[in-house]
Amino acid sequence: MHATQGRSAGLGLALVSAFAFGGSGVAAKPLIEAGLDPLHVVWLRVAGAALVMLPVAWRHRNLVRERPALLAGFGLFAVAGVQACYFAAISRIPVGVALLVEYLAPALVLGWVRFVQRRPVTRAAAVGVVLAVGGLACVVEVWAGLGFDAFGLLLALGAACCQVGYFVLSDHGGQGSGQGSQGAGGPGAERAEPPHPVGVIAYGLLGGAVVLTVVARPWGMDWGVLGASAAMNGHAVPAWLLLGWIVLLATVLAYLTGVVSVRLLSPQVAGVVACLEAVIATVLAWVLLGEHLSAPQLVGGTVVLAGAFIAQSSAPRPPSGPVASGPGTPGLPGGECADGDVSTGAGGGFSGRPAAP
């Protein structure tokens, strides 16, 4: 009875997280079109969320001493890199297209595993990669000579690469930790306790805010935009309301509900729900921003998500180390897998997220 209630609660929280993450680009784009630089919008999002998460960071302050490389990588790649590239991309191409391009991250991770680490991948994983790439060709309309801004597509691909960068750093950290524990206590020694995912998120946001402050230089931002209105598909919406949406709903709420949902669900179920983020983002952009996708693009997007999920669920994972070296919970960089490991996400989180942008 309790297990069924837990799964139901986990599913509900996972849906809330997917909706929250999926709305980040929809809320950010009107602010960008109102005159804010994409980097300034990212800085507002990350700095605001970091401020809200300060009490959590203080509670898990031991992570600064125990896992500095993991926190630095999460802040630099999964927070600052992913979100800066994603928000810059949606300033040039539709929200749904940018997020679907970002879903190439699982395929890129498997490419790293196969060709750089020279570890075997399953046939199902290879099929997932082929599906993701083929679906993406439909999304960007390659037969029309790329129907979207090429630089915008490159920025979205950069967001996917930043997710892979965090995976690589986590993989290195996990292997190092595993070797250290074996060296101290032998093969039978107890594995080090994994870092708390909410603590990793809090410090990732703080680190990302520091990096983005240097890059975005917010002191030059047109602060007057936040006191005015932004146009959302012909309707005026207060800019401060959109900013609150981005910070509180699309970042803080999205991360926290995502972490709790993964604890209550299996990674496979969480992965299916996480893939809904791209669908939600596309539908919201269609309804609220008037960004319509063609039938081939919608079909291609479905194929991309199917391929991404197959690639994620088929990725190999070695058993050692407190940081999982394969992509675990899709769409939630730093999410906690069923075995308690902290892993990289492959979705939007961080969509414009974890990893999520």
Disulfide bonds with the S-S distance in Angstrom:
none
